[in-house]
């Protein structure tokens, strides 16, 4: 099954990559010249509308208005619509969208994921429109721009409720370390095989740098969610904290009750008391606030993708970084549904919203405008497909994966020209999750899910940043989870997992 899946995937991805590399007037799904102009379509007769689009970024660009104007110039010509861009920081996005939904505020499109404003959880509440018919009517070529198994991973009870932002569909966990400190302190990155191996380096940084320098960056939501595979776990639901131990993938567990979680908490507590972790970790909503200053020496990430060092450099104040992976490359449902666009069930313009999402995934001009800004003002073309980000551009979102099909993106000049081939190789050889394709429907335990989220939000920041000693609060945390209904959620998830396995 794995071989068959990977062959299909490899073929589809290879086609997507080749199409992306085409230039000029080539007719293909990823080239804007393949999209008919409004004069040739029914869209030319459409009345003008304004769409609203919510999405997260590390920081809000200063020059958002000029980019919105450039985006609207394109969308007015092609689908007779303007789009109001409504970015929020990643740390504020979930709360913002919960407020938008609760207040009944009108919007058309929203970015969703499995880790920030949860796709499956919000779909179960009826927040989004099913998109199958809209895709068929307004974006028929979109289905061919991604492999079928990517679409299958997005389906909930057989229907598509969000469009994936097609990118690498793999994960690889490990450290992101600033190169200047690696060289200064003589770190042998090849010697780093597990989390604990980095500690002597953190100790040297702590002793040798000013108090503004953060040896290991942590934030309010903790880093455990990015270290699941490192600890041999896989998360099924970030909202409820339920997952599997990969040594026994048939059994659902509460990850907060596993020995691995206690091991992580003890390590973070040790690092915090030694001064390796930033003092404000338990209250820091957005780690980019520190990263952008260039003061974060070591961070941890679960998507060490080919060529990712370029965007990581931008995020770290322009300082070069080195990736140090601690896991093999793997793929799961979570690695596929990590970044998507959904349409509000109450959207007044769902057809036009679908047309816009289609353009984000098939029109290079629009996609690169929202990803990099305006040519000459925010970036300069080095060659047909390579750009240089202008200094102090005023628009550097550094998050092309938030917007659409990343294989349509220009390559920054520092990017490895082999990144496409490397991505194909990783996607072809990634280890598939034993439960890839499974998604939990929390409808039967909605109340328990809400209660669990409240408890997690109360205890997670202190525990997972090391600010609070696990010996003092972990048992209390676990007891509160049980009181909130964790056992009932596990039972329901176990039932659904077994039913899903019977269909395979």
KANORTA-V807491 format. One record per run of one state. SS is the DSSP state (~ for helix, > for strand, _ for the rest). FROM is the first residue (numbers start at 0). TO is the last residue. Records with the same first field share a line. If there is no record, write none. Layout:
# KANORTA-V807491
SS->FROM-TO, FROM-TO
This chain:
# KANORTA-V807491
_->0-0, 21-30, 34-36, 40-40, 45-47, 57-62, 79-79, 103-107, 113-116, 124-126, 128-130, 138-138, 145-146, 156-157, 160-161, 164-169, 172-172, 184-187, 191-193, 208-212, 216-222, 226-231, 237-240, 245-246, 257-257, 273-275, 277-286, 291-294, 301-301, 303-307, 315-319, 325-328, 331-331, 336-338, 344-348, 362-362, 372-373, 375-377, 381-384, 389-398, 402-404, 408-409, 412-417, 429-429, 432-440, 464-468, 484-484, 502-503
~->1-20, 31-33, 37-39, 41-44, 63-78, 89-102, 118-123, 131-137, 139-144, 147-153, 178-183, 188-190, 194-207, 223-225, 254-256, 258-272, 287-290, 308-314, 332-335, 349-361, 363-371, 399-401, 405-407, 418-428, 441-463, 469-483, 485-501
>->48-56, 80-88, 108-112, 117-117, 127-127, 154-155, 158-159, 162-163, 170-171, 173-177, 213-215, 232-236, 241-244, 247-253, 276-276, 295-300, 302-302, 320-324, 329-330, 339-343, 374-374, 378-380, 385-388, 410-411, 430-431
